[in-house]
Amino acid sequence: MDHTKTILVINGPNLNLLGMREPNTYGTKSLDEILEAMRAAADRHGVLLNFFQSNSEGAIIDFLHERTGADGIIINPAAYTHTSIAIRDAIAALGAPAVEVHLSNVHAREEFRRHSLIAPVCIGQIAGFGPHSYILALDAIVAHIARSRAE
Ligand code: DQA
């Protein structure tokens, strides 16, 4: 029998401050509120979520190393999007399909946010829909997993 799929949901630096951090850019919902909405969506999809937030690059990499059985990854690498070859390599090493998520439309902001070191090892990127970006990412990864299973 098919095992229940587990999706890692990883949030990088400063995202623990959501709700009070630059609300004009990132909105007023806390990370817990966003994750609660994701949990409800995951229940509807029949998948399990494993949440992790860290402000430290090494902790994110260690978390990925310890989750070799994961079926998918949703990651908002925050500022590490634009700097971290190490997180990119850890995602590639795990080999599970990954979706990169951003609350803001990084392509409509400062020049340095337009470049992602993570996107090339992801199946796609979702940016600009506020907290709903995470729900879209979950829908996308669940559809991707179902499609790969059918092939
Ligand atoms: C962000 C965009 C990044 O450029 C920024 O460093 C963040 C948040 C977003 O979700 O819009 O911390 O990843």
Backbone and ligand atoms as CSV (ligand in chain L), in Angstrom:
chain,resi,resn,atom,element,x,y,z
A,1,MET,N,N,0.829,-1.197,0.000
A,1,MET,CA,C,0.000,0.000,0.000
A,1,MET,C,C,0.875,1.264,0.000
A,2,ASP,N,N,0.410,2.290,-0.683
A,2,ASP,CA,C,1.136,3.549,-0.766
A,2,ASP,C,C,1.218,4.194,0.621
A,3,HIS,N,N,2.394,4.703,1.004
A,3,HIS,CA,C,2.489,5.394,2.296
A,3,HIS,C,C,1.958,6.824,2.155
A,4,THR,N,N,1.522,7.380,3.291
A,4,THR,CA,C,1.052,8.780,3.284
A,4,THR,C,C,2.235,9.682,2.977
A,5,LYS,N,N,2.036,10.597,2.046
A,5,LYS,CA,C,3.141,11.456,1.614
A,5,LYS,C,C,3.452,12.512,2.675
A,6,THR,N,N,4.736,12.753,2.873
A,6,THR,CA,C,5.171,13.785,3.822
A,6,THR,C,C,5.895,14.903,3.083
A,7,ILE,N,N,5.392,16.113,3.307
A,7,ILE,CA,C,5.984,17.295,2.669
A,7,ILE,C,C,6.662,18.136,3.746
A,8,LEU,N,N,7.923,18.452,3.535
A,8,LEU,CA,C,8.633,19.354,4.446
A,8,LEU,C,C,8.254,20.792,4.109
A,9,VAL,N,N,7.997,21.589,5.132
A,9,VAL,CA,C,7.683,23.014,4.920
A,9,VAL,C,C,8.728,23.817,5.700
A,10,ILE,N,N,9.680,24.383,4.963
A,10,ILE,CA,C,10.847,25.008,5.601
A,10,ILE,C,C,10.808,26.522,5.403
A,11,ASN,N,N,10.986,27.226,6.495
A,11,ASN,CA,C,11.011,28.693,6.448
A,11,ASN,C,C,12.329,29.209,7.009
A,12,GLY,N,N,12.943,30.090,6.254
A,12,GLY,CA,C,14.254,30.606,6.615
A,12,GLY,C,C,14.212,31.837,7.504
A,13,PRO,N,N,15.322,32.584,7.515
A,13,PRO,CA,C,15.545,33.643,8.490
A,13,PRO,C,C,14.519,34.772,8.455
A,14,ASN,N,N,14.175,35.231,9.633
A,14,ASN,CA,C,13.276,36.380,9.877
A,14,ASN,C,C,11.809,36.069,9.638
A,15,LEU,N,N,11.511,34.880,9.131
A,15,LEU,CA,C,10.099,34.552,8.873
A,15,LEU,C,C,9.366,34.222,10.172
A,16,ASN,N,N,10.127,33.978,11.265
A,16,ASN,CA,C,9.505,33.839,12.585
A,16,ASN,C,C,8.891,35.169,13.044
A,17,LEU,N,N,9.278,36.260,12.390
A,17,LEU,CA,C,8.763,37.584,12.779
A,17,LEU,C,C,7.540,37.995,11.963
A,18,LEU,N,N,7.062,37.113,11.087
A,18,LEU,CA,C,5.909,37.481,10.249
A,18,LEU,C,C,4.749,37.940,11.111
A,19,GLY,N,N,4.054,38.966,10.621
A,19,GLY,CA,C,2.955,39.554,11.396
A,19,GLY,C,C,3.367,40.922,11.884
A,20,MET,N,N,4.630,41.013,12.371
A,20,MET,CA,C,5.109,42.330,12.809
A,20,MET,C,C,6.224,42.852,11.916
A,21,ARG,N,N,6.792,41.995,11.097
A,21,ARG,CA,C,7.919,42.379,10.247
A,21,ARG,C,C,7.415,43.030,8.960
A,22,GLU,N,N,7.766,44.255,8.691
A,22,GLU,CA,C,7.417,44.955,7.447
A,22,GLU,C,C,6.042,44.522,6.906
A,23,PRO,N,N,4.976,44.817,7.660
A,23,PRO,CA,C,3.650,44.316,7.268
A,23,PRO,C,C,3.179,44.787,5.896
A,24,ASN,N,N,3.697,45.948,5.438
A,24,ASN,CA,C,3.294,46.400,4.099
A,24,ASN,C,C,3.822,45.479,3.007
A,25,THR,N,N,4.915,44.810,3.296
A,25,THR,CA,C,5.518,43.897,2.316
A,25,THR,C,C,5.074,42.455,2.552
A,26,TYR,N,N,5.012,42.058,3.838
A,26,TYR,CA,C,4.801,40.638,4.136
A,26,TYR,C,C,3.445,40.331,4.758
A,27,GLY,N,N,2.617,41.372,4.975
A,27,GLY,CA,C,1.283,41.130,5.516
A,27,GLY,C,C,1.275,41.056,7.031
A,28,THR,N,N,0.099,40.795,7.584
A,28,THR,CA,C,-0.069,40.858,9.044
A,28,THR,C,C,-0.290,39.469,9.668
A,29,LYS,N,N,-0.272,38.424,8.847
A,29,LYS,CA,C,-0.456,37.072,9.394
A,29,LYS,C,C,0.854,36.555,9.973
A,30,SER,N,N,0.765,35.883,11.105
A,30,SER,CA,C,1.951,35.273,11.700
A,30,SER,C,C,2.273,33.969,10.958
A,31,LEU,N,N,3.490,33.478,11.181
A,31,LEU,CA,C,3.879,32.201,10.552
A,31,LEU,C,C,2.969,31.081,11.044
A,32,ASP,N,N,2.616,31.102,12.319
A,32,ASP,CA,C,1.719,30.073,12.868
A,32,ASP,C,C,0.366,30.087,12.157
A,33,GLU,N,N,-0.149,31.289,11.887
A,33,GLU,CA,C,-1.449,31.385,11.193
A,33,GLU,C,C,-1.347,30.833,9.764
A,34,ILE,N,N,-0.232,31.126,9.115
A,34,ILE,CA,C,-0.034,30.615,7.749
A,34,ILE,C,C,0.044,29.085,7.782
A,35,LEU,N,N,0.789,28.561,8.749
A,35,LEU,CA,C,0.958,27.114,8.830
A,35,LEU,C,C,-0.351,26.413,9.198
A,36,GLU,N,N,-1.168,27.083,9.990
A,36,GLU,CA,C,-2.487,26.527,10.346
A,36,GLU,C,C,-3.350,26.348,9.087
A,37,ALA,N,N,-3.339,27.375,8.219
A,37,ALA,CA,C,-4.097,27.295,6.959
A,37,ALA,C,C,-3.533,26.184,6.076
A,38,MET,N,N,-2.205,26.021,6.109
A,38,MET,CA,C,-1.599,24.944,5.313
A,38,MET,C,C,-2.013,23.575,5.834
A,39,ARG,N,N,-2.075,23.474,7.158
A,39,ARG,CA,C,-2.446,22.191,7.766
A,39,ARG,C,C,-3.856,21.782,7.311
A,40,ALA,N,N,-4.770,22.760,7.262
A,40,ALA,CA,C,-6.140,22.464,6.820
A,40,ALA,C,C,-6.133,22.013,5.354
A,41,ALA,N,N,-5.329,22.681,4.528
A,41,ALA,CA,C,-5.238,22.299,3.113
A,41,ALA,C,C,-4.609,20.908,2.977
A,42,ALA,N,N,-3.613,20.631,3.809
A,42,ALA,CA,C,-2.946,19.317,3.757
A,42,ALA,C,C,-3.918,18.199,4.146
A,43,ASP,N,N,-4.769,18.470,5.123
A,43,ASP,CA,C,-5.782,17.476,5.531
A,43,ASP,C,C,-6.686,17.165,4.355
A,44,ARG,N,N,-7.091,18.211,3.621
A,44,ARG,CA,C,-7.955,17.995,2.454
A,44,ARG,C,C,-7.234,17.150,1.398
A,45,HIS,N,N,-5.928,17.361,1.253
A,45,HIS,CA,C,-5.149,16.610,0.257
A,45,HIS,C,C,-4.750,15.223,0.768
A,46,GLY,N,N,-4.862,15.003,2.060
A,46,GLY,CA,C,-4.449,13.713,2.628
A,46,GLY,C,C,-2.940,13.541,2.677
A,47,VAL,N,N,-2.208,14.642,2.904
A,47,VAL,CA,C,-0.756,14.544,3.065
A,47,VAL,C,C,-0.351,15.071,4.449
A,48,LEU,N,N,0.834,14.681,4.883
A,48,LEU,CA,C,1.358,15.151,6.174
A,48,LEU,C,C,2.368,16.268,5.942
A,49,LEU,N,N,2.388,17.234,6.854
A,49,LEU,CA,C,3.363,18.320,6.747
A,49,LEU,C,C,4.327,18.255,7.921
A,50,ASN,N,N,5.580,18.559,7.642
A,50,ASN,CA,C,6.602,18.612,8.683
A,50,ASN,C,C,7.227,20.021,8.634
A,51,PHE,N,N,6.832,20.855,9.613
A,51,PHE,CA,C,7.234,22.263,9.602
A,51,PHE,C,C,8.588,22.476,10.267
A,52,PHE,N,N,9.359,23.413,9.697
A,52,PHE,CA,C,10.637,23.785,10.313
A,52,PHE,C,C,10.955,25.237,9.974
A,53,GLN,N,N,11.314,26.001,10.982
A,53,GLN,CA,C,11.782,27.379,10.734
A,53,GLN,C,C,13.121,27.548,11.437
A,54,SER,N,N,14.069,28.179,10.740
A,54,SER,CA,C,15.323,28.503,11.405
A,54,SER,C,C,15.922,29.763,10.794
A,55,ASN,N,N,16.637,30.471,11.652
A,55,ASN,CA,C,17.354,31.656,11.188
A,55,ASN,C,C,18.779,31.303,10.776
A,56,SER,N,N,19.093,30.015,10.860
A,56,SER,CA,C,20.472,29.592,10.619
A,56,SER,C,C,20.572,28.668,9.403
A,57,GLU,N,N,21.479,28.992,8.527
A,57,GLU,CA,C,21.674,28.221,7.289
A,57,GLU,C,C,22.010,26.763,7.599
A,58,GLY,N,N,22.942,26.565,8.556
A,58,GLY,CA,C,23.382,25.208,8.887
A,58,GLY,C,C,22.246,24.364,9.444
A,59,ALA,N,N,21.369,24.980,10.230
A,59,ALA,CA,C,20.247,24.226,10.819
A,59,ALA,C,C,19.287,23.763,9.717
A,60,ILE,N,N,19.087,24.599,8.717
A,60,ILE,CA,C,18.206,24.222,7.598
A,60,ILE,C,C,18.830,23.053,6.825
A,61,ILE,N,N,20.133,23.120,6.623
A,61,ILE,CA,C,20.836,22.048,5.904
A,61,ILE,C,C,20.784,20.748,6.709
A,62,ASP,N,N,21.025,20.823,8.024
A,62,ASP,CA,C,20.957,19.621,8.874
A,62,ASP,C,C,19.557,19.019,8.836
A,63,PHE,N,N,18.532,19.875,8.894
A,63,PHE,CA,C,17.145,19.388,8.853
A,63,PHE,C,C,16.921,18.615,7.548
A,64,LEU,N,N,17.376,19.159,6.430
A,64,LEU,CA,C,17.214,18.468,5.139
A,64,LEU,C,C,17.963,17.124,5.146
A,65,HIS,N,N,19.177,17.104,5.685
A,65,HIS,CA,C,19.970,15.870,5.690
A,65,HIS,C,C,19.271,14.750,6.459
A,66,GLU,N,N,18.516,15.164,7.490
A,66,GLU,CA,C,17.886,14.155,8.358
A,66,GLU,C,C,16.526,13.708,7.839
A,67,ARG,N,N,16.113,14.184,6.668
A,67,ARG,CA,C,14.754,13.879,6.167
A,67,ARG,C,C,14.819,13.201,4.802
A,68,THR,N,N,15.654,12.187,4.674
A,68,THR,CA,C,15.865,11.561,3.364
A,68,THR,C,C,14.607,10.882,2.818
A,69,GLY,N,N,13.654,10.547,3.693
A,69,GLY,CA,C,12.437,9.861,3.223
A,69,GLY,C,C,11.342,10.817,2.750
A,70,ALA,N,N,11.592,12.133,2.790
A,70,ALA,CA,C,10.522,13.095,2.467
A,70,ALA,C,C,10.087,12.956,1.011
A,71,ASP,N,N,8.801,13.215,0.777
A,71,ASP,CA,C,8.251,13.096,-0.581
A,71,ASP,C,C,8.277,14.427,-1.326
A,72,GLY,N,N,8.413,15.527,-0.603
A,72,GLY,CA,C,8.442,16.831,-1.269
A,72,GLY,C,C,8.900,17.896,-0.290
A,73,ILE,N,N,9.284,19.031,-0.852
A,73,ILE,CA,C,9.783,20.146,-0.036
A,73,ILE,C,C,9.115,21.435,-0.505
A,74,ILE,N,N,8.573,22.184,0.460
A,74,ILE,CA,C,8.139,23.552,0.182
A,74,ILE,C,C,9.075,24.427,1.001
A,75,ILE,N,N,9.765,25.330,0.342
A,75,ILE,CA,C,10.751,26.127,1.085
A,75,ILE,C,C,10.666,27.601,0.730
A,76,ASN,N,N,10.569,28.415,1.805
A,76,ASN,CA,C,10.792,29.849,1.660
A,76,ASN,C,C,12.156,30.106,2.288
A,77,PRO,N,N,13.201,30.153,1.485
A,77,PRO,CA,C,14.542,30.296,2.048
A,77,PRO,C,C,14.820,31.724,2.519
A,78,ALA,N,N,13.831,32.630,2.344
A,78,ALA,CA,C,13.980,34.049,2.732
A,78,ALA,C,C,15.270,34.608,2.125
A,79,ALA,N,N,16.079,35.324,2.906
A,79,ALA,CA,C,17.264,35.970,2.325
A,79,ALA,C,C,18.269,34.951,1.776
A,80,TYR,N,N,18.238,33.712,2.299
A,80,TYR,CA,C,19.168,32.692,1.779
A,80,TYR,C,C,18.872,32.324,0.323
A,81,THR,N,N,17.671,32.684,-0.152
A,81,THR,CA,C,17.336,32.480,-1.568
A,81,THR,C,C,18.422,33.051,-2.461
A,82,HIS,N,N,18.895,34.228,-2.028
A,82,HIS,CA,C,19.770,35.010,-2.899
A,82,HIS,C,C,21.252,34.771,-2.624
A,83,THR,N,N,21.551,33.926,-1.616
A,83,THR,CA,C,22.965,33.785,-1.209
A,83,THR,C,C,23.454,32.345,-1.027
A,84,SER,N,N,22.543,31.383,-0.843
A,84,SER,CA,C,23.000,30.102,-0.284
A,84,SER,C,C,23.174,28.971,-1.301
A,85,ILE,N,N,24.400,28.794,-1.745
A,85,ILE,CA,C,24.724,27.615,-2.569
A,85,ILE,C,C,24.580,26.357,-1.697
A,86,ALA,N,N,24.845,26.495,-0.397
A,86,ALA,CA,C,24.813,25.323,0.498
A,86,ALA,C,C,23.401,24.772,0.648
A,87,ILE,N,N,22.390,25.647,0.765
A,87,ILE,CA,C,21.005,25.147,0.849
A,87,ILE,C,C,20.595,24.568,-0.500
A,88,ARG,N,N,20.979,25.214,-1.573
A,88,ARG,CA,C,20.697,24.672,-2.905
A,88,ARG,C,C,21.258,23.248,-3.041
A,89,ASP,N,N,22.510,23.048,-2.615
A,89,ASP,CA,C,23.131,21.727,-2.749
A,89,ASP,C,C,22.433,20.696,-1.866
A,90,ALA,N,N,21.965,21.124,-0.686
A,90,ALA,CA,C,21.273,20.188,0.224
A,90,ALA,C,C,19.936,19.755,-0.380
A,91,ILE,N,N,19.235,20.671,-1.039
A,91,ILE,CA,C,17.958,20.316,-1.697
A,91,ILE,C,C,18.243,19.336,-2.840
A,92,ALA,N,N,19.260,19.643,-3.622
A,92,ALA,CA,C,19.614,18.757,-4.741
A,92,ALA,C,C,20.003,17.379,-4.217
A,93,ALA,N,N,20.719,17.325,-3.102
A,93,ALA,CA,C,21.166,16.042,-2.540
A,93,ALA,C,C,19.988,15.193,-2.082
A,94,LEU,N,N,18.981,15.836,-1.515
A,94,LEU,CA,C,17.813,15.085,-1.014
A,94,LEU,C,C,17.058,14.451,-2.175
A,95,GLY,N,N,16.987,15.161,-3.285
A,95,GLY,CA,C,16.397,14.574,-4.482
A,95,GLY,C,C,14.882,14.600,-4.541
A,96,ALA,N,N,14.214,15.083,-3.502
A,96,ALA,CA,C,12.744,15.167,-3.509
A,96,ALA,C,C,12.341,16.431,-4.286
A,97,PRO,N,N,11.155,16.409,-4.941
A,97,PRO,CA,C,10.726,17.621,-5.639
A,97,PRO,C,C,10.527,18.771,-4.667
A,98,ALA,N,N,10.965,19.960,-5.081
A,98,ALA,CA,C,10.885,21.127,-4.198
A,98,ALA,C,C,10.190,22.281,-4.908
A,99,VAL,N,N,9.439,23.058,-4.130
A,99,VAL,CA,C,8.815,24.285,-4.635
A,99,VAL,C,C,9.338,25.441,-3.781
A,100,GLU,N,N,9.833,26.475,-4.463
A,100,GLU,CA,C,10.301,27.681,-3.759
A,100,GLU,C,C,9.129,28.657,-3.617
A,101,VAL,N,N,8.981,29.197,-2.421
A,101,VAL,CA,C,7.851,30.071,-2.124
A,101,VAL,C,C,8.340,31.420,-1.608
A,102,HIS,N,N,7.648,32.493,-2.037
A,102,HIS,CA,C,7.864,33.811,-1.439
A,102,HIS,C,C,6.528,34.492,-1.226
A,103,LEU,N,N,6.424,35.190,-0.114
A,103,LEU,CA,C,5.216,35.988,0.135
A,103,LEU,C,C,5.151,37.156,-0.850
A,104,SER,N,N,6.261,37.856,-0.984
A,104,SER,CA,C,6.294,39.045,-1.847
A,104,SER,C,C,6.681,38.646,-3.266
A,105,ASN,N,N,6.402,39.534,-4.201
A,105,ASN,CA,C,6.843,39.311,-5.574
A,105,ASN,C,C,8.287,39.786,-5.674
A,106,VAL,N,N,9.207,38.845,-5.475
A,106,VAL,CA,C,10.633,39.192,-5.420
A,106,VAL,C,C,11.115,39.827,-6.735
A,107,HIS,N,N,10.401,39.569,-7.821
A,107,HIS,CA,C,10.814,40.099,-9.135
A,107,HIS,C,C,10.427,41.559,-9.309
A,108,ALA,N,N,9.573,42.065,-8.419
A,108,ALA,CA,C,9.136,43.466,-8.510
A,108,ALA,C,C,9.815,44.318,-7.435
A,109,ARG,N,N,10.848,43.765,-6.794
A,109,ARG,CA,C,11.500,44.487,-5.692
A,109,ARG,C,C,12.943,44.845,-6.080
A,110,GLU,N,N,13.827,44.923,-5.073
A,110,GLU,CA,C,15.209,45.309,-5.378
A,110,GLU,C,C,15.825,44.291,-6.332
A,111,GLU,N,N,16.781,44.750,-7.099
A,111,GLU,CA,C,17.490,43.920,-8.088
A,111,GLU,C,C,18.041,42.623,-7.443
A,112,PHE,N,N,18.637,42.735,-6.232
A,112,PHE,CA,C,19.293,41.555,-5.642
A,112,PHE,C,C,18.295,40.447,-5.298
A,113,ARG,N,N,16.997,40.805,-5.196
A,113,ARG,CA,C,16.008,39.756,-4.864
A,113,ARG,C,C,15.532,39.000,-6.100
A,114,ARG,N,N,15.918,39.487,-7.274
A,114,ARG,CA,C,15.415,38.860,-8.513
A,114,ARG,C,C,16.158,37.589,-8.831
A,115,HIS,N,N,17.314,37.416,-8.196
A,115,HIS,CA,C,18.097,36.216,-8.513
A,115,HIS,C,C,17.982,35.196,-7.387
A,116,SER,N,N,17.582,33.981,-7.776
A,116,SER,CA,C,17.479,32.892,-6.800
A,116,SER,C,C,18.507,31.820,-7.119
A,117,LEU,N,N,19.309,31.463,-6.092
A,117,LEU,CA,C,20.234,30.338,-6.243
A,117,LEU,C,C,19.505,29.017,-6.032
A,118,ILE,N,N,18.294,29.086,-5.490
A,118,ILE,CA,C,17.542,27.886,-5.122
A,118,ILE,C,C,16.650,27.414,-6.275
A,119,ALA,N,N,16.098,28.360,-7.040
A,119,ALA,CA,C,15.114,28.021,-8.084
A,119,ALA,C,C,15.591,26.929,-9.062
A,120,PRO,N,N,16.859,26.912,-9.474
A,120,PRO,CA,C,17.279,25.887,-10.443
A,120,PRO,C,C,17.169,24.442,-9.930
A,121,VAL,N,N,17.104,24.234,-8.613
A,121,VAL,CA,C,16.950,22.861,-8.116
A,121,VAL,C,C,15.502,22.599,-7.665
A,122,CYS,N,N,14.592,23.499,-8.053
A,122,CYS,CA,C,13.169,23.344,-7.711
A,122,CYS,C,C,12.365,23.042,-8.969
A,123,ILE,N,N,11.188,22.456,-8.781
A,123,ILE,CA,C,10.325,22.254,-9.954
A,123,ILE,C,C,9.667,23.570,-10.343
A,124,GLY,N,N,9.554,24.517,-9.417
A,124,GLY,CA,C,8.990,25.817,-9.752
A,124,GLY,C,C,9.056,26.756,-8.579
A,125,GLN,N,N,8.670,28.001,-8.867
A,125,GLN,CA,C,8.715,29.052,-7.843
A,125,GLN,C,C,7.361,29.764,-7.811
A,126,ILE,N,N,6.854,30.046,-6.609
A,126,ILE,CA,C,5.596,30.793,-6.460
A,126,ILE,C,C,5.898,32.014,-5.601
A,127,ALA,N,N,5.596,33.195,-6.119
A,127,ALA,CA,C,5.954,34.425,-5.417
A,127,ALA,C,C,4.882,35.475,-5.622
A,128,GLY,N,N,4.572,36.209,-4.558
A,128,GLY,CA,C,3.764,37.413,-4.724
A,128,GLY,C,C,2.332,37.305,-4.245
A,129,PHE,N,N,1.927,36.160,-3.741
A,129,PHE,CA,C,0.523,35.982,-3.343
A,129,PHE,C,C,0.321,36.040,-1.834
A,130,GLY,N,N,1.308,36.593,-1.129
A,130,GLY,CA,C,1.184,36.667,0.322
A,130,GLY,C,C,1.083,35.255,0.896
A,131,PRO,N,N,0.372,35.091,2.012
A,131,PRO,CA,C,0.267,33.766,2.634
A,131,PRO,C,C,-0.306,32.704,1.688
A,132,HIS,N,N,-1.107,33.156,0.711
A,132,HIS,CA,C,-1.698,32.184,-0.221
A,132,HIS,C,C,-0.637,31.506,-1.092
A,133,SER,N,N,0.556,32.120,-1.205
A,133,SER,CA,C,1.653,31.478,-1.958
A,133,SER,C,C,1.914,30.060,-1.421
A,134,TYR,N,N,1.805,29.907,-0.094
A,134,TYR,CA,C,2.099,28.600,0.517
A,134,TYR,C,C,1.043,27.556,0.131
A,135,ILE,N,N,-0.215,28.001,0.048
A,135,ILE,CA,C,-1.295,27.070,-0.323
A,135,ILE,C,C,-1.133,26.672,-1.787
A,136,LEU,N,N,-0.788,27.660,-2.624
A,136,LEU,CA,C,-0.546,27.358,-4.039
A,136,LEU,C,C,0.619,26.374,-4.184
A,137,ALA,N,N,1.650,26.559,-3.371
A,137,ALA,CA,C,2.808,25.660,-3.424
A,137,ALA,C,C,2.408,24.240,-3.028
A,138,LEU,N,N,1.542,24.137,-2.016
A,138,LEU,CA,C,1.096,22.819,-1.583
A,138,LEU,C,C,0.275,22.146,-2.688
A,139,ASP,N,N,-0.651,22.916,-3.281
A,139,ASP,CA,C,-1.441,22.367,-4.393
A,139,ASP,C,C,-0.510,21.886,-5.514
A,140,ALA,N,N,0.499,22.697,-5.810
A,140,ALA,CA,C,1.419,22.376,-6.917
A,140,ALA,C,C,2.208,21.105,-6.620
A,141,ILE,N,N,2.700,20.976,-5.409
A,141,ILE,CA,C,3.554,19.818,-5.120
A,141,ILE,C,C,2.722,18.535,-5.030
A,142,VAL,N,N,1.510,18.652,-4.487
A,142,VAL,CA,C,0.636,17.467,-4.408
A,142,VAL,C,C,0.282,16.998,-5.828
A,143,ALA,N,N,-0.036,17.951,-6.719
A,143,ALA,CA,C,-0.361,17.592,-8.110
A,143,ALA,C,C,0.862,16.974,-8.787
A,144,HIS,N,N,2.038,17.525,-8.506
A,144,HIS,CA,C,3.268,17.002,-9.106
A,144,HIS,C,C,3.533,15.558,-8.653
A,145,ILE,N,N,3.352,15.312,-7.357
A,145,ILE,CA,C,3.600,13.962,-6.821
A,145,ILE,C,C,2.593,12.976,-7.435
A,146,ALA,N,N,1.330,13.403,-7.535
A,146,ALA,CA,C,0.294,12.511,-8.090
A,146,ALA,C,C,0.615,12.207,-9.554
A,147,ARG,N,N,1.060,13.217,-10.292
A,147,ARG,CA,C,1.416,13.029,-11.699
A,147,ARG,C,C,2.586,12.081,-11.839
A,148,SER,N,N,3.621,12.248,-11.001
A,148,SER,CA,C,4.796,11.377,-11.131
A,148,SER,C,C,4.449,9.936,-10.782
A,149,ARG,N,N,3.493,9.782,-9.851
A,149,ARG,CA,C,3.072,8.429,-9.456
A,149,ARG,C,C,2.338,7.739,-10.601
A,150,ALA,N,N,1.569,8.541,-11.373
A,150,ALA,CA,C,0.746,7.979,-12.455
A,150,ALA,C,C,1.616,7.578,-13.652
A,151,GLU,N,N,2.831,8.173,-13.727
A,151,GLU,CA,C,3.654,7.940,-14.935
A,151,GLU,C,C,4.265,6.545,-14.951
L,1,DQA,C1,C,10.976,36.553,1.045
L,1,DQA,C2,C,11.713,37.444,0.031
L,1,DQA,C3,C,13.195,37.537,0.373
L,1,DQA,O1,O,13.857,38.365,-0.577
L,1,DQA,C4,C,13.376,38.139,1.753
L,1,DQA,O2,O,14.740,38.152,2.104
L,1,DQA,C5,C,12.556,37.454,2.790
L,1,DQA,C6,C,11.184,37.041,2.471
L,1,DQA,C7,C,9.438,36.505,0.792
L,1,DQA,O3,O,8.810,35.582,1.281
L,1,DQA,O4,O,8.893,37.383,0.131
L,1,DQA,O5,O,12.976,37.333,3.947
L,1,DQA,O6,O,11.463,35.233,0.925
